[in-house]
Amino acid sequence: MRRAAHAAMEIHKLIAVESSSAAWAAREALSASLEMGPAAREQAIYQGLLLERLWREIKDTPAARLSQVTYPYED
């Protein structure tokens, strides 16, 4: 479970620098909405895109790719 959380954090960092992606746009919309109050809809959209991106990164060999994606956090 911790490895998956760390992988999501790394994907979140990748999305932050991909200004042409739908996930980046959703992240920006979520950020703007959170400044005004709860943003459940925007959060759900961003989480879905984050999960989709994470799956694309690890789908070929999940265990090995999770280890690679979470490398900075491993002891």
Secondary structure, DSSP 8 states (H G I E B T S, - for coil): -HHHHHHHHHHHHHHHT-TTSHHHHHHHHHHHHHTTS--HHHHHHHHHHHHHHHHHHHSSSHHHHHHHHTGGG--
